[in-house]
Amino acid sequence: MPNRQTLQGGCLYSSLQQHHFTACVALSTQAVVLKSSRELPSSPFLSHTTLHISLCHAQTRYSIPEELKRGSVVGNIAKDLSLLVPELYRRKLRITSEAGKQYFNVDMGKGELVVTDRIDREELCGQRPSCLFPLELVIDDPLQVHRVEIEIQDTNDHSPSFLTKEKVVKIAELVNPGARFPLESANDPDVGTNSVRTYLISKNEHFKLTVKNLKDGRKIPELVLDKPLDREMQAVHNLILIAVDGGDPVRSGTSEITVIVLDINDNAPQFEKQLYEANVSERAKPGTEILQVKAADADEGLNGEIEYVFAEQTSDLILSLFNINPSTGAITVEGVLDHESNSLHRFDITAKDKGNPEMDGHCGVEIKITDINDNNPEIVVTSLTTPVPEDSAIGTVIAIISTRDPDSGDNGKVTLTVSPKSPFKLNPSISEHYSLVTNSPLDRENNSHYSVKITATDSGKPPLTSEKTIVVELLDVNDNPPLFSQPSYAVYVKENNTPGIIL
């Protein structure tokens, strides 16, 4: 069942005749709301027009599992936001989302938030541990904006899988027991306990399996030689590697491991580090050197000559972005890097010697893509009220505006400004939101409409900007009495005129 939580927040209500302040304090799971209000004296200068505006900062969160059926109820949004169901249609309740695709809707007859499309958590959030889907509910008369977050919980709907279904491991017969041979990690799009939990190996006499836990949470299976090999007794060992996740029910995936026992060359290349790390700008051009891996082999001649290659399970994306010099181990940029698409790349490098039989060593590489200010900020008009009565009081909310910038850090921090000669100004609200309000008296007889230019500027160096123009129409009110063309009229009339003659 969906689970609802109300986060700490508050609502500011304003009226041309009176002001109310309501502070909302809530506890998770079961909302307990304490309300206090005070009424200020109404203004003596306001007589016949009342506008109600509400910007609600309270944040409501629901938790639902992915893959819910269409029509499933997330929660009673009307009850949770203290809205009256009969007024939802009249007040034009609508949902806006930054995701581009709409997964939810409100049943106007019941006030329930329902699922309207299939929700795939892996498609929305990938491997991120927390998956929040933000919504904004906008209603009119008075204008209110409510922020709602839907937490998409992972279900165990994927089995672990190996990129390589069959792997060949070559081991010299002189290798001592205890030698370790890294195997390919399984991939599981699920997260948390539903992801890969451990690995198993099929029963055999010569090998056992250990699992190395990396600092980033990944688990690397390693084949460990438990009993000396004898090529003359058995030249090939066929094993099954099993990846098991922690879901309920448990899912698993397998890969066939073929161990070929080789003679002679008994020293494998060894890297200086088990993990190499580096940073590179997303603007780096192809050919730019990022780092250099280095391995050594104690053997002589061809048995000690090393060639560097990407590991067998390396994805096509990594191969398109990076290149490695087989002789020097220098890793360079091959394709176009994009911090916004992928800010971190992990892959493995194999060092192979040229002995007979061939032996290899392995290391990991982590490359972080540093952000540059290459995305212009976006201006999103969430709600706009037009036309506006020309006698609206100063501070009347005209529009709710938000900003968006996919860059990170200062490159993604955006500020909004409005043209100084305009009778409007911007007031900061919550989470990159602004309210456009009147800043001076309006007069339709002088200007029937205003074109308000909004400018968004990020904090990058150099900063990037974008502009959007909002047209605000003015609504006439009866604020001008009729006027004659002149204060008095003099007419000369002949006597004895017939009645009805126009003077």
N, C-alpha and C positions, 0 to 999 in steps of 0.2 A: 504493500500500500504506500502511496506517496506520503512523504513526511514533510510537514511545514515547520519552518522556523522564522521568527521575526527578529531582525537585528536592530540594534540601538539606532534611533533616529529621532526626527521631530518634524512637525508641520508648521508652516507659517501661513496664517490666513489673514488677508487684508481686505478691507471694505472701505468705500468712500464715506460711509456713515459711522462705522465703528471698527475697532481692531480686536482680534482675538489671538492669543498665543497659547498653543497647546503643546506641552512637552510629553513625548511618548517614550516610556521606558519599558522594554520587553525582555522576557527570559526565553531562551531557546526551547524548542519543542512545544511548550505550553505557554502561549503569550499572555502575560499579565500586564495590563496597561493602566498606568496611573496618570490621570489627567488633572491639570489645573489651568484655570483661565482667569483673565481679568479684562474688564471692559473699560476702555478709555473714553473720555468725552468726545462726542461727535463734533465735527468742524462746523462752525457757524456759517462758513462760506459755501457749503454744499447744500443743495436744495432738492433737486428732482431726479438725479441720475445716480444709480448704484451699480457698481461693478464689483463682482466677487472674484478674487484670484487666490489660488492655493498652489504652493509649491511644496509637495510632500517629500521630505527627506527620509521617511521611514523605509526600510528595506525589508522585503519579505522573501524568504527562501523556501523552496520546496525541494525534496529529494525524491527522484524517481529512478527506477532501473531503465536501462536502454531497451530498445526493441518492444516498447509497449504497443498494444494494438491501437489503431486509430479509433478515436472516440473515448479512450480511457480518460478518467477524470483525474487531474493533477491535484486540485483542491478547490474549495469554494472561495474564489478571489473576492467576491462581493462581501462575504462575511468577514474575511481576513483583513480587508481594507476598510471595513465599516461603511460600505456603500449600500444603497437601497436598490434591490433588483429591479423594481418597476421604473427606476430613473435611469438605468443603464442605456437604454435605447434613446431616450430623449436627450441625454447628455452626451450622446455620440461617443461612447467608449470605443477606443481603438488601440491596437497593439502595434508597437514599432520595435524592430530588432536590427542589430548591426550585422547579423549573420547573412542577410540577403535572402535566405530561404525561411519561410514561415512554417514552424512546426507546431504552433499552438494557436488556439482561438478561444474566445469567450462565448459560452452559451448564454445569450441575453435573457432567455426565459428563466434560467436557474442561477445565473451568476457564477457558473463553474468554469474553470480553466481546463480545457480538454486538449488532447493530443490530436493533431490533424495529419501528421505524416510520420513515416518511419524514422526513428532516431537511432543512428549508429554512432556510439560513443567514440569508436576508433576513427571514424571519418571526421568527427567534429574536433576532437582533442588529441588524437594520436596517443603517444605514450605519457602525456602529462598526468601526474597522480591525481590532480583535481580538475574536474570538468564542470565549469559553470557556464550556463547559457543565460545571458542577460536579456531582460525584456523591459520595455517601458510602456506603461499603461497611461494613455492620455485621455482625459475626459474634459468636457466643456461645461460652462455655466454653473459654478465658476470653473475656470481652467485649473486642472490638477494634473501633476505628473507623478506617477508612482513607479519606483524601480523594483522589479521582481527578478530574482535569480533562481534558475532551475538547475539543481545539481544532478547531473547525469551519472548514475552509479553503474559501474561495470558489471556485466554478467559474463559468465564463462562460456562464451559462444565461439571461441576459436581454440583449435588444438595447436600445440607446439609443432613446428615444422622446420626441417633442415633445408637450406638452400642446395646442399649437395647430398643427394640420396645415397651415393656410393663414394666412399673415400678410401684411398689406398695409402697405407702407412708402411714405409720401408724401414726395417730395423736390422742392423747388422747382428750377426749371431754372437759376436764377442761383447755386445753391450751388457753391462752388469745389471743385476736386479736393482730396482729403485729408479731406473731411468724413466723420465716422464716425456710424454708426447702429446702436445695440445691437440684437441679435437675441435671440430666446428661447434659453435654455440647454436642452439635452436632459437628460432624467432617465434614470439607469441604476442600478437597485437593487444591482448588483454593486459590489464595492469593490476598491481597489488597482489593479493593472494591468488588471483586467477592467472598470473603469469607463470613462467617456468620456475618450479620450486627446486627440482633436483634432477640428477641423471643416474641411469642404471646401465649396466653392461650385462650381456648374456653370459651364462655360466661357462667357465673355461678353466684350464689348468695353469695358464701362464700369465694372465693379466688380471688386474683389478682396476677400479676407477676411483679417482678422487675428483672433487669439485673445488676449484679456486674461486673465492669470492673477491671481486674487485671492489675498489672504494666507491665506484659509481653504481654499485648494486648488481652488476652483471655477474653471471655464474659461468665459468669456463671449465668444461669437462677435460680431464687429462687422463690419458691411458698410461698406467704405471706397470712396468714389467715386474712381475712377482716371482717368476721362476726362469732360470737361464734358458735361452733358445738353442735349438740344435737343428740347423738347416737340413742335415742329412736325415734326421728323424721326421721332421715336418716342415716343409718349406712355406706353407701358406696357412694362416689362421683366419677363419671367418667369424666375425663378431657382429652383434647387433647393439647399437647405441640407442638407448631409450630416454627421451626427454619427458618428464612428468610435470604437470602444472599442479597448483594447489587449489583448484576449484572443486565444487561439489555439484555434480559428480566429476571425478578426475578425468582429464583428457591427456592424451599422450601422442607422441610422434616418434618415428624411428629413422635411423640411418644405418646402412650396412658399412661395416669397417672391415677392410681386407688388409691383413698384416702379411707382408712379404718379407721373409727372412733372407738377408743378404750376407755375403761374405766380406771380409777384410774391412774397408774404410770405417774405422771404429771411433772417429771423432766428428761430432756434428758441429757446425758453426754456432758460436755463442755471441749474442749481442751484448754490447756494453751496458745497455739499459733494457729493462723489461717493458718500459713505457716511455715513449718520446712525446713531449708536449710542445706546442708552438702556437703563436697567434699570427694571423695574416689579415690584412685589410680586404674588405669585400671589393675594393677597387683595384686590387692587384692584377696586373696584366699577365696573360699566358707567358710562361717562361720564367716568372719570378721564383727564385729558390726560397723555400720555406724552412726546411731543416735537412739534416743529413743523418741517416742511420748508419751504424757501423758494427760489423760483426768480425770475429776472429776465429780461425780454425787452426788447431794445433798440428794437423797433418801437413805433409810436404807435397810439393808437386801439384798435380791436378786435384788430389784429395784435399788440398788446402786452398784452392782458388774458389772465390765466392762470387755468386751472381745473385742480385737482389731482384725480387719480383713481388707483386701483390699476392696475398694469400688466395687460395682457391675460392673461398666463399665471398670474396669482395664483390660488392654490388656494382651494377652498371653505372649508378650515379657517381660513385667514388672514381671509377675508371674514367668517366667523362670529365671530372673536375681536376684530377691530379695525375701526375706522371712521376715515375721513379727511374733514375739512371741505373741500369743493371750493373754497371761497373763500380760506381762511386757511392751509390745509396742515397744520392741527393734527390729529395722530393720537391717538385716544382708545380706551379699552377698550370693546368691544362685547359680549363674551361672558364666560364663566367661564374664568379662567386656571388652569393646573395645572402646577407645576414638575415633578412626578413624571412626567407624560405627555410634556411638551415643555418643556425648559428654555431653548431658544433658537429664535426665529422669524426667518427671513430672507424679505424680499420686496422688490419694486421699486415705485416711485411714478413716475407719468408726469405731467408738467406740459404741458398743451395750451394753445396760444393760440387766440384766436377769429378769426384771420385767414382769408382765403380766397385760397389754400388754407391749411388748418390745419397747424401744425407743433408738434412736441413735443420735450421733453427728458426725461431719465431719471436717477434716482438709486437707490441701494440703501439699505435700512433693516435694521438688526439690533436686535432687542429681546430682552434677556435677562430671564427670569422668575426672580426671587429667591425662595428657599425660605422658608417659614414652618413652624413646628412644628404641622402639622395631621394627623399620622398617629400613632396610638398604637403603641407597640412591641408586637411579637408574641413569644410564648414558644412554642418548639417542642421537644417532648420527643422526641429522636431515639431513645433506647433506655431501657427501664425494666426493672429486675430486681426481681421480687416474686413469691412471698413471700421474705423474708430471714431466715436463721436468727437466733434471738435471741442467740446467743453470737458474732455477727460482731464481728471486731476493729474498733477505731476506725480510720477511714480507708477502710473498705470502700466501693467505688463502688456506688451504688444506681441512678443514672440519668445519662444524658448529655443536656444541655439546651443549646439554642442560641437566639439572639435574632435578630429581623429588624425593621428600621425603614426604610421607603422614603424618609424624609427625608434630606437631605444635611447635611454638616458636623456641628456639635454636636447638631443636631436629630435626627441619626440614630445618635448614640453612645448605647448602651444598657448599663446595669448591672443585675445581678440580685441580689436579696437574699432571704433566707429568714427566716421568723418566728423571733425570738430564743429562744423557749421550746422550740423543736423540737430533738431530739437529732441534728440533721443540719446540715451546713454546705455552702456552695458553694465550689469551687475553680476559678479561671479555667483554661481550657485554651487551645485554638488557635482563631483566627478566629471570635470571638464565641461560643465554646463554653465550657460550664461542666460540671463533674462534681459531682453531689450525693453526698456521702459521709457516713458515720456520724461523729458528733462526741462521743458518750458511750455508755456501755453500754446495751444494750437488754434488756428483761425482758417476755416475752410474758404472764407471770402478772399484771403490773400494767397493761399496755396490749397488746391483741392486734393493734392496727393504729394507724398514725399518719396524719393528714391534714396533709400538708406544703404550706403556702401559699408559692408563689414569686411575687415581685413584680418586674416589669420597669419601670425608670424611664429615660427618655432625658435628655439634657443640654440640652434646649431651655429657653427662657424664655418662658412658664412651662413646666416639665417636664410630660410626659404619662406616665401609668402604665397598666399592665394586670396582671392577676393570673391565676394558674392553680394549682389544687390537685392535688397528687399523693397518692394513697392508697398507703401502704406497709404490706403485711401482714407479720406476724411468724410465723416457722415455729418450732414448739415443739421444744426439745431436752430430753433426760432429765436435768435438772439439780436435781430435788427428790426426796429419798428419801420412802418411805411413813411416815406418822406415825399412832400410835394416839391415840384420843381422850383417854386418860389413862395415866399411867405404870404403874399397877398396878391389879389387880382383886381384891377380897375376896369370897369366896362361902361361905356357911354351908350345910352339907349334913347331912342326917339320916343316921344310920348305918343299915346294912342295906338301902340302896336297891338296886333291881334294876339290874344292869349295862345300860348304854345310855341311862339317864335323862340328859336335858340338864341340866347344872348352871347 
